[in-house]
Amino acid sequence: MFLILYIVSFNRKMLKCFTLSDGTHLPQGTLIAAPMLMFSTDPDLFENPEIPDGFRWYKKSLEAEGRATHNAKWTTTSPRDLGFGHGKPACSGRFFVSEETKILAFLVLRYDFQYPEGQSRPATLDHGESLYPDIILSQSFFSISFQAQRKFPSCSSR
């Protein structure tokens, strides 16, 4: 089994009472979410969903190339992939995140990062479906430092 990052997504808080078409009543203040894990592990939606494939979306984009609708980018929303939500309230920052991810990938591929001698990763906080480092209680966020070293010698042609 591979690491599951998110079980639910599209988290919302009801600002006013609402009744769904099936009669389900959602009072004001109710927290709702979409079952992202259910969609991302459904073999009817994805080929071999239980096998991690870092090139899954890249392959889909190659298949889609040349077609009138090229919508296999990971920033594209759909009812079957709710990582960034869907429809009018979809995350507008998803394009920025895409660019940040490219920069992060560039750095990770070219540098080895480690904490300086005597420092280690802050404790992990478990907040519902989210896990993140406890940077507030253990140390100030700005005092966390890393040491970086190029993985490959620099080339004059680059």
C-alpha positions in Angstrom: 0.0 0.0 0.0 1.4 3.4 -0.9 1.2 6.6 1.2 -2.3 8.1 1.2 -2.0 11.9 1.4 -5.7 12.9 1.6 -8.7 10.9 2.5 -11.1 13.7 1.9 -10.9 17.0 0.1 -13.1 19.9 -1.0 -13.6 20.8 2.7 -16.4 23.3 3.3 -18.3 24.7 6.3 -22.0 25.4 5.8 -22.6 29.1 6.3 -26.4 28.7 6.2 -28.8 25.7 6.5 -29.2 23.7 3.3 -31.3 20.7 2.3 -30.0 18.4 -0.4 -32.2 17.0 -3.2 -32.5 13.6 -1.3 -33.8 15.4 1.8 -30.6 15.4 3.8 -30.6 18.5 6.0 -27.2 20.3 6.6 -27.5 22.8 9.5 -25.4 25.9 9.6 -21.8 25.2 10.8 -21.8 21.6 9.5 -18.4 20.6 8.1 -18.6 18.7 4.8 -16.0 17.1 2.5 -15.8 14.9 -0.6 -14.4 11.4 -0.4 -11.3 12.0 -2.5 -9.7 8.6 -1.6 -12.8 6.8 -2.9 -12.4 8.4 -6.3 -8.7 8.1 -6.6 -8.7 4.4 -5.8 -11.6 3.4 -8.0 -10.5 1.0 -10.8 -13.5 2.1 -12.9 -11.9 5.6 -13.0 -8.2 4.9 -13.0 -6.2 2.0 -14.4 -4.4 0.1 -11.6 -5.2 2.7 -8.9 -3.5 0.7 -6.2 -0.1 0.9 -8.0 1.8 4.2 -7.5 2.6 5.7 -10.9 4.4 9.0 -10.9 3.8 9.2 -14.7 0.1 8.5 -14.6 -0.9 12.1 -15.6 2.0 12.5 -17.9 0.9 9.5 -19.9 -2.6 10.8 -20.0 -1.3 14.1 -21.3 0.6 12.3 -24.1 -2.6 10.4 -25.0 -4.6 13.7 -25.1 -2.1 15.6 -27.2 -3.5 16.4 -30.6 -7.1 16.2 -29.4 -9.2 19.2 -29.5 -9.7 19.1 -25.7 -6.4 18.7 -23.8 -7.6 18.3 -20.2 -5.2 15.8 -18.7 -3.2 18.4 -16.7 -3.1 18.0 -13.0 -4.6 21.4 -12.5 -7.7 20.5 -14.4 -10.7 19.9 -12.1 -13.4 17.3 -12.7 -16.1 15.6 -10.6 -13.7 12.5 -10.5 -10.7 14.4 -9.2 -11.4 16.7 -6.4 -7.9 17.6 -5.2 -8.5 21.2 -6.0 -12.2 21.2 -5.7 -14.4 21.5 -8.8 -16.6 24.0 -10.5 -16.9 27.7 -9.7 -15.4 27.4 -6.2 -12.4 25.4 -7.4 -9.0 26.5 -6.0 -7.8 29.4 -8.0 -4.3 28.9 -6.5 -3.9 25.6 -8.2 -1.9 27.1 -11.1 0.5 28.8 -8.6 0.9 25.5 -6.8 1.7 23.9 -10.1 4.6 26.4 -10.6 5.8 26.0 -7.0 5.9 22.3 -7.5 8.1 22.6 -10.5 10.5 24.8 -8.5 10.5 22.3 -5.6 11.1 19.4 -8.0 14.0 21.3 -9.6 15.6 21.8 -6.1 15.0 18.2 -4.9 16.5 16.8 -8.1 19.6 18.9 -7.9 20.3 19.2 -4.2 20.5 17.0 -1.1 18.9 18.6 1.9 19.5 17.8 5.6 19.1 19.5 8.9 22.3 20.9 10.4 24.1 18.8 13.1 21.9 18.6 16.2 18.7 19.6 14.6 15.9 17.3 13.5 12.4 17.5 12.0 9.8 18.9 14.3 7.2 16.5 15.7 4.3 15.7 13.4 0.8 17.1 14.2 -2.2 15.1 13.2 -5.1 17.4 12.4 -7.9 15.2 11.1 -6.9 14.2 7.6 -3.9 16.5 7.5 -0.4 15.8 8.9 2.2 18.6 9.2 5.3 19.5 11.2 4.8 21.3 14.5 6.8 24.4 13.6 5.1 26.7 16.1 5.5 24.9 19.4 8.9 23.3 18.8 10.8 26.2 17.2 10.1 29.4 15.4 9.4 28.7 11.7 12.2 31.1 10.6 14.8 29.4 12.8 14.5 26.1 11.0 17.5 25.8 8.7 18.7 23.3 6.1 22.1 22.5 4.6 22.1 22.0 0.9 24.7 20.4 -1.3 24.6 20.0 -5.1 24.1 16.5 -6.2 26.0 16.9 -9.4 29.0 19.1 -10.2 28.0 22.3 -12.1 28.6 22.3 -15.8 29.7 25.3 -17.8 27.2 24.4 -20.5 24.2 24.8 -18.2 
